[in-house]
């Protein structure tokens, strides 16, 4: 049948995978990466503009430790308001500022990055799987923020443990770049660790794993969680390890519960079709 005013035949609907060639997939990937890079750059500019405020925020755990136990901080390292860090490299201040801006920009751009990642992989998903886009983005960002907050909240206890193990005759005075790296790596490790249940839920929804399988693997999962927490925790102290491993264990079983709920809903939705 010819179309009016066209003189041609209608083309059948095709899926994105059928339309897009390898070159077009690579072009789309490039666009997604550019958008993520722009989001990170904008975040870096914002962090750079408020660098002093961000540095004060990052130093609050050390400040609270110095206020609670001044003996753990060397004389002159704490002026009563903010900790006084060392800078042992002429270009260390600039390097620290750039790293703080880069890390902060990456954190601020996480929602954009997750959205671009989802939009890139969504053509490979079925129509009933695409509805999980918003829950996927919200849960990922929320869990990353929750993990980062937990790392920040437990940092004071971790610092106290690390300083106390340095020895009675050792004075601990932190260099600003190394302190910032520790804080950022702790926040990043906890944030990434808290993405573990999102991955498990996603694998259950697409049928790669089942809740029964995860239940049967719980012993191995507990050992794996402890090992993973020990590997990705940059400080290596038992306080941070426990603070990361325990929530990950709870989230592991919570992801199994979500898998069971999703499985039951899918079974109920299939019942009318089967009966028909």
N, C-alpha and C positions, 0 to 999 in steps of 0.2 A: 504493500500500500504506500502510495506517495503522500508526503506531507504537503499540506496546503502552503502555497507561496514558496515552497522549497524545491519541489521536484525531485526529492531524494527519498530514500528509505530510512526509517528510523534505525539507529544503532542500538544493539542490546546493552542493557546496563552492565557495567563491569566493576569489579571490586578494585580498590586502590592498588592491590598487589598486581592485578592483571594490567592496569594502566601504566604503572610506574616501572620504568626500566631501571637497570642497575645504576646508570648515570644519573637518572632522576632521584633515586634513593640517596646517592652520594651528595647530590646538590641540596636535597632537603636536609641531610645531616649537617652540611656546611652552614645552612641557614640557622638551624637549631643551635649550633655551636656559637655562631656569631651573636645570636640573641643572648645566650648565656654569658658570653664574654662582655657584652654591653651591660648586662645587669650587674655583673661583678665589678665592672669599671665604675658604674654609678655608685655602687655601695662603697667602693674604695674612696671615692671622692668625699662621700659623706663622712666616713670614718676619719679620713685625713683632716677634714675641717674641724672635727671634735676630738682630736687625738688626745689632748690633755684630760678631757673628761673620761674618755675610754680607758686611758692608762690608770686613772684614779679608781675606776670601777674594777679593773683587773687586780689592782693592788689591795683591795679591801680585805680579802682573807688574810694577807700578811699583816695588814694594819690591825685587824682584830686579834691576831696572835700576839703581836707586840703589846697591845693593850692588856690582854689577859695575863701574859707572862713576859715582862720586860727582860728577864734574864736570858730568854732565847734570842733576843735581838741585840746586836752590838751597839755600843755607845755611839750616838750620832746617826744611827741608821733610822731612827724614828724621832721626828721633831714634835710629836704630839698631834699632828694633823695628818700627814701622809708619810709613808715609808720613803726613805732616801736610798735609792738604788745606786749601784756603781756603773760607770761606763768606762771600760778599759781600752776601748778602741776609738780612734779619732772619727772613724766613719760608722761606729756602732750605733750612734743615735739616729742617723739617717736610715741605716739598715733596719733598726727596730721599728721606726715609724712606718717604713714601707711594709714590713711584715705584718704589723698590726692592721694597717689599712687593707692589705691583701686578705688576711684571715677574716677580718670583719666584713669586708665586701663579699667574700664568699658566703658567709653566714647569712647576710642580708639577702643574698640572691638565691638562697635555697628554694623558696617557693617557685621562682621562675625556672630554676634548673629542673626541679621535679616535674613541673608542668611541661616543659619542652621535652623531657625524657619520655613522659607519658604520650605526648602527641606523636613522637617518633615511632613508638612501638605499637600504638593503637591500631594501625592498619593490619597488623598481623593477628589481631584478636577477633574473636567472634562478636556478633552484635550484642549478645547477652553479657559479654565480659566488659564491654566498653562503658557500661553504666557505673563501673567502680572507679571512674576517673577522679571524681571529687573526693570520695572517701579515701582513696589512695593518697592524694596530695595532702589532705587535711591530717590524716593519721601520721604520715611520714614527717611532716613539719612539726606537728605537735609532739611526737615522740622524740624527735631530735632536740627540740627546745627543752623537754622534760629531762632528757639525759644530760644536756649541757648544764641545766640548773642544778641537777644532783651533783655533778662534778664540781661545780663552783661552790656549792654548799658544803661539800666534804673536803674542800681543798685546805681549809685551816687545820683540820685534824691530820691530814696527810703531811702538811708542812711541819707540824709539831713532831710527828713521828720521825720524819726524815732528819730534822735538826737534832733531835735528842740522840739519834744513833750516830751522829758525827763524832761524839766524844766530848768529855768535859773540858778538855784543853783546846778545843777547836772553836773558833769564832766564825759564825755563818753570816756572811754579808753578800747578798745576791747581786749579780750583774743583771742589768735590766733586760737585756736580750734573752738571756737564759731563763729568767723568770717568766717572761712573756711566752716563750716557747713552751714552757711546762704547762702554763695555764691553758694555752690554746690547744695543745695536744691532749690534755685531759678532757677538755670540753668536746673536742672532736672525737676522741675515743669513746666517750660515753654516748654521744649523739649517734655515732655509727653503730655502736652496740645495741642501742634501742631500736634500730631499724630491723633487727633480726626477726621480731614477730610479724612485721609487715611483709617480709619476704615469705615467711611460712604461710601466712594467710593467703597471699597471692598464689602460691604453689598449690594450696588446697582448692582454691576457687577454680583454677584452670585444670585441675585433675591430675597434676603431677604427683602430689602426695595426698594421703588420706588421714583423717584424724586417728583412725585405728593404728596406722603405721607409726605416727608420732607418739602415741601412747605406749606402744610396744618398745619404742626406742628411748624411753625416758631416762633409763640409767646411763646410756651412752651420751644422751643429751646433757645431763648434769655434768658429767666429766668434761665433755666438750665445751660447755659454757665456762667452767672454771679455767680450763686451759686457754680459751679464747680471751677471757678477761685478763688473765695473767700476761698474755702476749701483747694485747693492745693497750694496756694501762702503762703509760710512759713512766710514772713514778716508781712502779714496782713495789709499793708498800701494801701491806695486807688490808689496810683500811679502804683504800681505793678499790682493791680487788674485790673485797666483800661488797662494797657499795655498788659495784657494777654487776657482779655475778648474781646477787640475790634478786634484784629487779628483773634481770634477764631470765632467771628461772621462773619467776611469777608470770612474766610475759609469754614465756614458752607455753605454759599450761593455759594461759588466757587465749593464745592463738588456737590451741586445740579446741577450746570451748567455742570460739567463733566458727571454726571449721565444722563442728557438729551442728551448730545452728544453721549455717548455710546449707549443709547437706540435707537437713530435714526440710528446709524451705524448698529446696530443689526437688525433693521427693514428692512433696505435696503438690507442687506445680505440675509435676508429670502425671499425677493420678488422673485428672480429668481427661487428659489426652489418651492415656492408656485405656480408660473405661470406654471412651468413644470409639 
